[in-house]
Amino acid sequence: MQTGRILLRLTLVAALVMPLVSCGFFDQLGAMRTFKEANLLYGRGDYEAAIEEYQHVVDVVNEDPDSELSQAMSVALFFIANSYDNLYTPAFRGEPENDALLERAIEYYRLGADRIPTREYQTLCMQYLVAAYGPDKMNDPTNRALLLQEMIQLDPGNPDNYFVLAQLFEESGLFEDAEAIYLEVRDMLVDDPTVYLQLAGFYNRAGDFDQTIDALRQRAAIEPDNPEAFYTISTFYWEKAFRDFRITQEEKADYVLAGIEAADQAIALNDRYVDALVYKNILLRMQANMSEDQDEQDALIAEADELRDRAQQIQDEARGGGAAGQ
């Protein structure tokens, strides 16, 4: 008898709860099916139809945004934004209907960045927002810089956001601001060789050769066993000596010798490093052309020929080995 009362009570509870479940949970299950259908449309490039389906999902998510299923399906915001973004055509910028697509994309990227709980999709939304304000779309460097600063606050340990912001400042002619950001990243990641490569690239574009070489040497100091680090230095010395017609012959000779020295360091670490052998060969020929001593010229050319032949032999062996392995 007691068991019967318990079962009756459970039946009454179930009867009361089921309408509540069906209004929320089952709507969300239906939204999950719609989400899968939207994904198929998105994958086929049918963005207009995908937007319509994703919007149904978002409507259900908005009814109960804190549920576990809603949290998972909130990524539909990104896909709506990206669908609008894909429908936008940069070549038709200025046409109201086309521009409205980009504006809608920005709106939903912003919503996604604010509402999607997953860090991966938050970052993705922000990255696409930055791109949406780029020169081939909204062409709004001010908002782009603000978004990049927001991304830096969101993920302060990620150097990529700093680099993009620095490049934006550089493109805008704000070289001191750009340099400050590069130096900030360098101080934050003192043992990261890529930071010094980025810094070297900045100084090279700014025409500051001494600072360029200094950054490359700092990179080589971090990677003393990496022949590519020293080879890179040799290429910068070659380019300076070969392309800069403003320098004196004495400066050119110094740069050639410094390039040879850097190539030697690379070869000492890897005597089969073809690129380093080739560049030392080129630099030796430049040195020979600058010499007025015939014996010295002949010796330098002979050494260059030896390096050239050695590089060719290594390349031939590599091609032969590849063919033998096929």
N, C-alpha and C positions, 0 to 999 in steps of 0.2 A: 504493500500500500504506500509506504514511504517512497519507494522507488518510483511509483507511478506519479506521485506529486512532483518529484524532482524532474522527471521527464516532461511533465506538463509545463512546469515553470520554464525549463530550457526551451521548449517549443514556443512559448509566449515571447521569450527574450529574442529568439531567432526571428520571429515574425516582426518584431519591432525594429530589429537592427537591419534586416535585409534591405528595406527601402533606402536606408542611409548608405549602405554599401553599394547598392546598384547605382545610386546617383553620383557617387564619387569614384569608387574603385573601378567599377565596370566602365565608366566613361574613360578612365585613364587607360584601361586595357584596350578599349577601342581606339584611343589616340595612339597607342603603341603600334597597332596595325596600320593606322594611317601614316605614322612616321616611317614605317618600313616602305610603304607605297611611295611616299614622298622621296625617300632615298633612291628608289629605283628610277623615278622621274629625273631626279637631280643627276644621277649617274649617266643617264641617256642624254643629258643636255637640254631636257624639256623644262627650262627654268620657270616659265610662266605657270605651268601646271604644278610644278614642285612648290612654288610659293603658295599657291592656293591650299595645297594639302598641308604644308608646314604651318600655315596660319591656323588651320583647324586644331592642330596639335597645340599651338601656343594658346589658343582660346581655352582649351581644357587645362593647360598648365596654370593659367592665370586664375582659374577657379580655386585651385588648391596648390599654391606654389611651394609649400613647405613639405609636401609628401615626397617620399623617396622616388616614386615614379616620375613625378613632376620635375624633380631635380635632375633626373637622368635625361628627361626629354627636353629640358630647357636649351639644349644645344641646337634645337630647331631654330632659335634666334640667329645663330651664326649662319645656318644654311639659307635662311631667308635673305639675310644680308648679302651673302656671297652670290646667291641667285640674281638679286638685283644688280650686283656688281658685274656679273658676267653678261647681263643684258645691256649694260651701259657700253657705248661705243665712243672712245676718245675722239675719233675723227669727226663725230657729230656734236662735239661740245659746243654749247651755245644754243642748241635746239631745246626748247622747253621740255618736251616729252622725254628726250634723252637725259637731260640734266636732272629731271625728277627721279629717274632710276638711281642715279648716284646718290642723291639726297636721301632716298629711302634706304639705300645700302648703308650709308653712314648712320642713319637713325637706328637701324637694327644691329649694326656692329657695336654701337654705343650701349644699346640695351643688353646685348650679349655680354659685353665686358662687365657690366654692372650686375647682371643677374645669374649668369652661368656660374655654378660653384666650382667647376673644374678649372684648375690653374692653366692647364694646357689650352683650353678653349678661350679662357680670358686673354691669355697672351696672343692667341691667334687673332682674336677680334681686334686687339690693340694694334697688332702688326698690319692688319688689313686697313685699319683706320688711318694709320700713318701713310700707307700707300695711297689711300683715297685722297689725301690732301697733297699728294705729290704733284710734280710739274705736268704730268700727262693727264691729270684728272682735275681736282679742285684748284691746284696750283696755289696753295695757301701755306707758305712756309711758317707763318706765325703759329697757326693751329697745329701744324706738324711738329714744331719744336715743343709746344706745350704737351702734346701727346707723348712725345719721346721722353720728356721729363717725368711724365706720369708713369711711363713704363719703367723708367729707372727706379722710381720710388717703389713700384710693384715688385721689381726684381733687381735690387741694387748690386747683386753679385754677377750679373750678366754683362760682360763688356760689350756685346754686340750693340746694345741700345746706346751706349756712350759713343761708339764709333759712328753710328748713323747720325746722331745729334751733332757730333763734331764735323762730319762731312757736310751736314746742312749749314752749319755756321760758316764753314769754309766756302761753300758755294755762294753764300750771301756776302762774302767779303769780310766776314768777322774772324780774321785769322787769329787774333789774340784769344778770343773766346774758344775757338777750335783747339788751339794749342793747350789752353788751360784744361780742357776736357781730356785730351790725350795724356797729358801729364798726370792728371788725376787717376786715370786708369793705370798708368805705369806705376804710380805710387801704391795703388791698391793691389796690383798683380805684378810684383817686382820680378818674379821668377817665370813669367809667361813670355816665351820668345815671340809669340804673335803680336803682343802689344808693341814691342820694339820695331817689328816690321811695319805695323800700322803707323807708328810715329815717324819712322824713316820715310815712308811714302808721303806723309804730310809735309815733312821738311823738304823732300825732293820736289814736290809740286810747288812749294813756296820759293824754290830756288836757293835754299840754304844748304849748300853741299856739305859744309863742315858738320852741321848738325845731323845731316842724313847719315854720314859715315859714322859719326859718334853713336847714333842709335843702332846702326848695324853692328858696330863693334861690341856694344853692350849685349846685343842679341847673341853674338858669337861667344862672349864670355859666359853666358848662361848655358850654351851648348858647345863646349870646347871639343867634343868628340863628333860633331856633326859637320862633315865636309861641305854640305850645302850652304851653311852659314858663312864660311869663308869664300866659297865660290861666288855667292851673291855680292860680297864686298868687291871682288875682282871685277864683276860686271859693271858695277857703278863707277869704278875707277876708269874702266875702258870707255864707258859712255861719256864721262866727263872729258877725258883726253881726246876722244874722237869727234865729239859733236859740239863742244863749246869753243867757238872760235875767238872768244874774248880773252882767253887765258894766254899767258906768255909761253914761250917755248920751254923755259925753265920749269914753269908750273906743269906743263904737259909732261915733261920728262919725269918729274916727281910722281905724277899720277900714274904713269905707265909702270914705274918701278914699284909703287905701292900695290898696283893691280897684280903684278907678277908675284910679289910676296904673298898676297892673299891667295892666289891660285896655287902657289907652292904649299901653303898650309892645307888647302883642300886636298891636293894630291898626296901629301904626306899621310893624310888620314885614309885616303882611298886612291891607290895608284891606278885604278881602273875607272876613275870618274871621268867619263868621256867629255862632258861639258867643260870641266876644269882644264883638261888637256887642250881642248880646242881654244879656250880663251887665253891660256898662257901662250899658245902658238901665235895667236893674233897679236897679243901684247908684245911678244918678242920681235915680231915683224915691224911693229910700230917703233920699237926701240931701235931696231936696225936702220930704219929709214931716217931716224933723227941723228944717227952717228955719222961722223965725218971720217972715222977710222975704218979703212977697207977691211982689215983683218977682223976687227970687232964685228963689222957688218956680216962678214962671211960666217963667223962663229955663231952669231945670233940666228941667222937664217938656217944654218945647219941644225941647230937645236930646235928651231921651230918646225923644220921638216920632220925631224925625228918624232916630235910630239904629234904632229898631224898624222903621220903614218901609224903611230901607236894607237891613236884614237880610231883610225879607220880599221885597223886590225881587230880591235876590241868590238867594234860595231859588226864587222864581218863574222866574227866568232859568235856573237849573240844571235845574228840572223841565221847562221848555220846551225846553231844549237836548237833554235826554234823550229827550223825546218826538219831537223832530225827527229825532234820530239813529236811531230805531227803524223 
